[in-house]
Amino acid sequence: MRPGVSYGPPPEILRSALELYLDVHSHPELSGTETRTATALADRLRRQGCWVTSGVGGTGVVGVLRNGPGPTVLLRTELDALPLTEDTGLRYASTRPGVMHACGHDLHLAAVAGATAVLAGARERWRGTLLVVGQPAEETLDGARAMLRDGLYERFGVPDVVLAQHTAPLPAGTVAHGQGPLMAGSVSLEVVVHGSGGHPGTPQLTVDPVVLAAAIVLRLQTVVSREADPADQVVLTVGTLHAGDRVNVVPDSARLGISLRAHGERALTRALAGVQRVVRAECQAAGCPRDPDIQVTARSPVLACDGAPTASVRGEHQREFGPKRVLTDHPCLSATEDFPWYGPDGAELHGGTEVSTVYWLLGTTGARQWRAALERAEGGRPEIPAQHSPRFAPDVRTALPTGISAMAGAAARLLSVADG
């Protein structure tokens, strides 16, 4: 890019984006119910000159801003929050008990809205079409596929590149790119094991699903510790276990929610086969009256971005922020995303069209908090409330303008920016 050109938001755009952030943070909505959030984004996009369509793939929003012939770039943000009770003490904390923006989707949304406003006011710098997508249900890994199945690309145009960013416990004002995969692939399963209920005083007449579920939880640990190559970085979590309602009744069944994550598709597939084998074998060993029900409820591919556009965006970020604020070798995270479906992994969802993806991390930890965490760590890794924590609180004053600049600059770099 040309020296001297900046995509930092002017005060009025930053103020508007901050107002949107505060409003959305205070009024979070769970996956699939993001009607208020979607309306707030749609209203902002209309004011910026976008042609807006709501109700795409559920509560999804699509804005289209055309600026002559050229490539098409899609900016994606998420709409949904998490089922957590906020514990930040912020003046603008969630007003909805049990629901919180603990993953930064409110910051992503405000940054995309701000970036769209910056680009709408600087049309002389770029040519092409800007697509802005507010995606529902990212936390349940349903939203991207729902929008694609609803004809996202067929109805609004196939993008050349899709851009997204995500908050991370890095110093606010920085962005980070990976050299390989940036996020793990994942599989979520719901398992129901069937026992034979009865009276706890006559256990010999029952097949106790609670004991069976406990055996499954313990045995599943060996899928990682004894079956996976340590280099594959497989993570297995039994996140939910429900059985019974009364202490004096042996229940008929138990339900487990299992999450698998891995940094490679082969490792993920192998771990999934191991989980299914262990569950079935433990049920057989317990003498269950019927086979278990094993359902894959969500799956997301490994997030690995395309080389050429990623290098271009990384170069733009280095020009915009300076090399010290751009990390270029961030390791793969065990967090997961449904963003890969917009690119080659979702080919069957969008007719096999060739779409590139670029994804980076956005630091959210303020300088004071970072220094305090380093002092507490005494040379170790600083402990900072990160995503999915009820104490997650981005330093919005620094992170939001950085997120706006990062997204606007990346889009402009790919949209045939004119000299001058």
CORSULUR-V840706 format. One line per field, one symbol per residue. burial: 1 if it has 24 or more other C-alpha atoms within 12 Angstrom, else 0. Layout:
burial=???
//
This chain:
burial=100001111000110111111111111111111111111111011101111111111111111111100011111111111111111000011100001111111111111111111111011011111111111111111111111111011001111111111111111111111111111111111111111110000000011111111111101110110011000111111100101000000111111111111111101111110111011101100101000101000111111111001111111111111000111100011111111111111100110000111111111111001100000000000001111111011111111111111111111111111000
//
